[in-house]
């Protein structure tokens, strides 16, 4: 099964349900998709379910296991069937993990929609926010993905390995 991660104006289509960070051989997982939302007639109730292990830019640990925020962080978890938000005390977003419906996914830029059509991922997951994964400062905006000071825009990468962010950038 393939998953597509849309981050900024970039899409990464990979065979695994997670995003790692670190250098080869010393990788850690910061996002895992445990299950996705299915909007099918007669389907049992389903929802996007994730595990998340990040820090805010001030170093506060934020851990979610099966859509449950571990105690201790000053954040609020907001859930819908297809979206998970971690909200700061002021109500702004630390991170959002959102599963796009088919119509929204196919309305993305032509180069992304074409790869989604060819690769048929089980889910298209959009990530937005600003956070730390290990020593990497990740900023996912509408138009760009920044990993430390490296910016990525308007790309579609299809890989046979897991998606990994490292000091060198994006590795598939």
C-alpha positions as CSV (number, residue, x, y, z in Angstrom):
1,X,0.0,0.0,0.0
2,X,1.2,3.4,-0.9
3,X,0.7,6.7,1.0
4,X,1.0,10.2,-0.3
5,X,2.2,12.9,2.1
6,X,1.5,16.5,0.8
7,X,3.7,19.0,2.6
8,X,3.7,22.5,1.4
9,X,3.3,22.3,-2.4
10,X,5.2,19.0,-2.4
11,X,3.9,15.5,-2.6
12,X,5.9,12.4,-1.5
13,X,4.4,9.0,-2.5
14,X,5.9,6.2,-0.5
15,X,5.1,2.6,0.3
16,X,5.0,3.1,4.1
17,X,2.5,4.8,6.4
18,X,5.1,6.9,8.3
19,X,7.7,9.7,8.2
20,X,11.0,9.3,9.8
21,X,13.8,11.7,10.6
22,X,17.5,11.3,11.2
23,X,20.5,9.9,9.3
24,X,20.6,6.5,7.7
25,X,20.9,3.9,10.4
26,X,19.9,6.3,13.2
27,X,16.3,7.0,12.2
28,X,13.3,7.8,14.4
29,X,9.7,8.0,13.5
30,X,7.8,11.2,14.1
31,X,4.5,10.4,12.3
32,X,2.7,7.1,11.8
33,X,-0.7,6.7,10.2
34,X,-2.4,3.9,12.1
35,X,-5.6,4.0,10.2
36,X,-7.4,6.2,7.7
37,X,-10.9,7.5,7.3
38,X,-13.1,5.6,4.8
39,X,-16.3,7.2,3.6
40,X,-18.1,4.2,2.1
41,X,-21.7,3.1,2.4
42,X,-22.1,0.4,5.1
43,X,-18.5,0.8,6.2
44,X,-18.0,0.6,9.9
45,X,-17.1,3.9,11.6
46,X,-13.6,4.9,10.8
47,X,-11.3,7.8,11.4
48,X,-7.8,9.0,10.8
49,X,-5.7,7.6,13.7
50,X,-2.1,8.6,14.2
51,X,1.0,8.4,16.5
52,X,3.1,11.5,16.6
53,X,6.4,12.3,18.4
54,X,7.6,15.9,17.9
55,X,8.6,19.0,19.9
56,X,7.6,22.6,19.6
57,X,10.2,25.1,18.7
58,X,10.8,25.8,22.4
59,X,11.6,22.1,23.1
60,X,8.3,21.0,24.7
61,X,7.7,17.4,23.9
62,X,4.4,16.5,22.2
63,X,3.5,12.8,21.9
64,X,0.3,11.3,20.6
65,X,-0.5,7.6,20.8
66,X,-3.5,6.4,18.9
67,X,-5.0,9.9,18.8
68,X,-4.5,10.4,22.6
69,X,-2.3,13.3,23.7
70,X,0.1,12.2,26.5
71,X,-0.3,14.3,29.6
72,X,2.2,17.1,30.4
73,X,2.2,19.2,27.3
74,X,0.3,22.5,27.4
75,X,-1.5,21.7,24.2
76,X,-5.0,20.7,23.1
77,X,-5.8,17.9,20.8
78,X,-8.7,18.4,18.4
79,X,-10.0,15.5,16.3
80,X,-12.4,15.0,13.4
81,X,-12.9,11.9,11.4
82,X,-10.3,13.0,8.8
83,X,-8.1,15.5,10.8
84,X,-6.0,15.9,13.9
85,X,-4.8,19.2,15.2
86,X,-2.5,20.1,18.0
87,X,-3.4,23.6,19.2
88,X,-1.2,25.9,21.2
89,X,-2.6,27.6,24.3
90,X,-3.4,30.7,22.2
91,X,-5.4,28.5,19.8
92,X,-2.9,28.6,16.9
93,X,-1.8,25.4,15.2
94,X,1.3,23.6,16.2
95,X,0.6,20.8,13.6
96,X,-2.3,19.5,11.6
97,X,-2.5,16.1,10.0
98,X,-5.4,16.0,7.5
99,X,-6.5,13.2,5.3
100,X,-7.7,14.7,2.0
101,X,-10.8,13.3,0.4
102,X,-10.5,12.1,-3.2
103,X,-12.0,15.2,-4.7
104,X,-9.6,17.5,-2.8
105,X,-6.6,15.3,-3.6
106,X,-7.4,15.3,-7.3
107,X,-7.8,19.2,-7.2
108,X,-4.2,19.6,-6.2
109,X,-1.7,20.9,-8.8
110,X,-1.7,19.0,-12.0
111,X,1.7,17.3,-11.4
112,X,0.6,16.0,-8.0
113,X,-2.8,14.9,-9.2
114,X,-1.1,13.0,-12.1
115,X,1.2,11.1,-9.8
116,X,-1.7,10.3,-7.4
117,X,-3.7,8.9,-10.4
118,X,-0.8,6.7,-11.5
119,X,0.3,5.5,-8.0
120,X,-3.2,5.2,-6.4
121,X,-2.2,5.7,-2.7
122,X,-4.5,4.4,0.0
123,X,-4.6,7.9,1.5
124,X,-3.4,11.4,0.8
125,X,-2.2,13.1,4.0
126,X,-1.6,16.8,4.2
127,X,0.8,18.1,6.9
128,X,1.0,21.7,8.1
129,X,2.6,23.4,11.0
130,X,6.0,24.3,12.5
131,X,7.7,21.9,14.9
132,X,10.9,20.0,15.6
133,X,11.7,16.4,14.7
134,X,14.9,15.6,16.6
135,X,17.3,18.5,15.7
136,X,15.4,19.3,12.5
137,X,13.2,22.5,12.3
138,X,10.3,21.6,10.1
139,X,8.0,24.3,8.7
140,X,5.2,23.1,6.5
141,X,3.2,26.0,4.9
142,X,0.7,26.1,2.1
143,X,3.4,26.8,-0.6
144,X,6.7,25.4,0.8
145,X,8.3,22.9,3.0
146,X,11.3,24.0,5.0
147,X,13.7,21.6,6.7
148,X,16.1,23.7,8.7
149,X,17.1,26.3,6.1
150,X,16.4,24.2,3.0
151,X,13.2,25.0,1.1
152,X,11.2,22.7,-1.1
153,X,8.4,23.7,-3.5
154,X,6.4,22.3,-6.4
155,X,7.9,18.8,-6.4
156,X,6.5,15.3,-6.6
157,X,8.7,12.5,-5.6
158,X,7.8,8.8,-5.7
159,X,10.0,6.5,-3.8
160,X,10.5,2.8,-3.0
161,X,11.7,3.5,0.5
162,X,10.3,5.3,3.6
163,X,10.1,9.1,3.6
164,X,12.8,10.5,5.8
165,X,13.8,14.0,6.6
166,X,17.5,14.5,7.4
167,X,20.1,17.3,7.6
168,X,20.6,16.7,3.9
169,X,16.9,17.3,3.2
170,X,14.2,14.8,2.0
171,X,15.3,11.2,1.4
172,X,13.2,8.5,-0.2
